[in-house]
Amino acid sequence: MAKNRGTSGLRKKVKVFKQPNYLHNFVQSTFDALSADKVRGATLVVSGDGRYYSKDAIQIIVKMAAANGVRRVWIGQNGLLSTPAVSAVIRERVGADGSKASGAFILTASHNPGGPREDFGIKYNMENGGPAPEAVTDRIYENTKTIKEYLIAEDLPDVDISAIGITSFEGPEGQFDVDVFDSATDYVKLMKSIFDFQSIQKLLSSPKFTFCYDALHGVAGAYAKRIFVEELGAEESSLMNCVPKEDFGGGHPDPNLTYAKELVARMGLGKSSSHDEPPEFGAAADGDADRNMILGKRFFVTPSDSVAIIAANAVQAIPYFSSGLKGVARSMPTSAALDVVAKHLNLKFFEVPTGWKFFGNLMDAGLCSVCGEESFGTGSDHIREKDGIWARLYASIGLSMVATIIRVMTMRMLTQLQAKELMAYLVQLQSDLPEVNKIVKGIRSDVAKVIHADEFEYKDPVDGSISKHQGIRYLFEDGSRLVFRLSGTGSEGATIRLYIEQYEKDPSKTGRDSQDALAPLVEVALKLSKMEEFTGRSAPTVIT
Ligand code: G16
C-alpha cells in the first residue's frame, strides 16, 4: 500500500480504493494500531461527506468492525456527517444505553473532487475528536507494510443506512449494534451552546443584511438548511448548491476563488458595480465542510486574515469565549496577521506545522482557544477539527469589522513535476544566507534583505514530539515571508505550495490587488527556487 501519512489520512483515486483488499488493509491496519480497549467492546463512528464509494466503504467497515469485536457502530443518516460534526459526535453524543464513541473512520477526500473517476479518502479520528496524531498514523503505515490478514464478518447483512434507528446483530464476537442517527442534531445543539442564535436571527431578518452560502454540493448542505433556514429563519434562496451529491455536481468542492466561481460572481468580485446588487456577505465550504471561504460584498477575506479577525473579536462577539481566550495558534505557512493580534491582546501564541492534528494537543492541554490555517480552515476548542459552518456563523457577526483589519496579503501557488528535486535544492540553499541574499538582490534590488532561512521543525510543547521537514521559510527584514512546502493532501503526483506574504502597515495601501502588490516577491520566489527549470512551469496552476 502507498504511504498513507498524508496531511490528513489516505486519499487516492476511487479505482485505487476499489482494488481487492485495499480499503480492508487500511482499516485492519488502523484497528491493529489502536490499543485493544479502543476496539474491543468500543463504539465507533463511521461516516463522511457522502462522496462516491462511501456507501460501499461503510458496509465493508461495519463488517470489519463486527469481526474485530467492536460493540457498536454509529452512522449519520445516509452515511453523512461533516468532519466537524464527527468531532462533535465523538465528544458530545451519548447513546441510548449511555455509550460514548472512542473514535471514528471519516470517509472523505475533503476538497478533492468525487465520482467514479475521482477521489476517495479515509482518516481516523481519536477519542478527543481530533485526527490521529503522527505516532498513530506512523503505526498504521507500518502495519500496512506487513499485514497478512484482516477480519471481516462476511455473513452480516448489509445495513440500511437511510433509516434512523438501532439494528442489533449477533456478530462473531457477540451482540453488535448499528445505530443510524440524524446527521445534524448533535452539531446544531453544540452551535446553539456557542453562539447567541437570537442575535444572529435578528441580524439575518434585517433587510439590510443579505447573504448567500455555497455548499458546493458537499455535506455542508445537510447542515446549512437546518441551521440557516430552520433555526435562524434565513430565506432558502440564500443557499446555493446545498444538496449533497456523490460527485459534487461534477465540480471541485474546494472553497477558493478559483473553484467557487458561482459564489465569487454572485458576490461581485472584480466588478466595481453590477446589475444585481451582490449580497453583503458570502461563504462557501468544501466537501466535508471543515474548510470555509468568507467573502464580503465585492471583496475576499483571506483565510489568514479570517483567523486574526476571529481572534481579535472573539471575546466580545461569542458567548462561548466570554471568559477570555486561552491562547491562539496558526500553521507555519499561515500569515503573521494572527501574531500581530496575539501580541496586541497579550495572548499565548503558537506556530505549528500544517495539519489540524497539531492544534489538538494544545487545545487538550488548555493552551489554545482559536486557531487557523491559510488552507481555508478556522476553528476553536469547541471540537478538534476545523469547522466551516462555525466559521460562517462567526463571520456573519464579525463582518462589519473585516474591512478595517485586513493588512496582510497571502498567495498560494501550485505546480506538479519534479517537486522533490526543487525542495531538495531549497533545503540546501537556505543554509547559506549570504548566497541567498546575493541571488535575491540580483533578481530584485528593491526587495528587502532575507534575515533568516530554515527548514521548519516543530517540537510539540505538550508531548515533546518532534516533526521535521515541514517546509522551507525565507523571512525578510520588512516582515515579508516566502514559504515552500509539499502538499500532503493530493491523491496523485506531487504538488508544491508556495506561500507569499507581505506585511503592509499603511492602511491606505491595504485595498490593493494582492497579485500586483506581491509581484516583486513572486518574481523572487520563482527565480530563487528555479521553478521553471525544475518544473517547466513559470506560473502557478491555482492561486488562492
Ligand atoms: C488538510 C488538513 C489541514 C491542512 C491541509 C493542508 O485539510 O486537515 O489541517 O492545512 O490539509 O493541505 P496541503 O497539505 O495540501 O497543503 P483538508 O481540508 O484537506 O482535510
Boltz pocket constraint, residues with backbone or C-beta under 6 A from the ligand:
constraints:
  - pocket:
      binder: B
      contacts: [[A, 7], [A, 8], [A, 109], [A, 110], [A, 111], [A, 286], [A, 290], [A, 291], [A, 331], [A, 354], [A, 355], [A, 356], [A, 357], [A, 373], [A, 375], [A, 377], [A, 486], [A, 487], [A, 488], [A, 489], [A, 490], [A, 497]]
      max_distance: 6.0
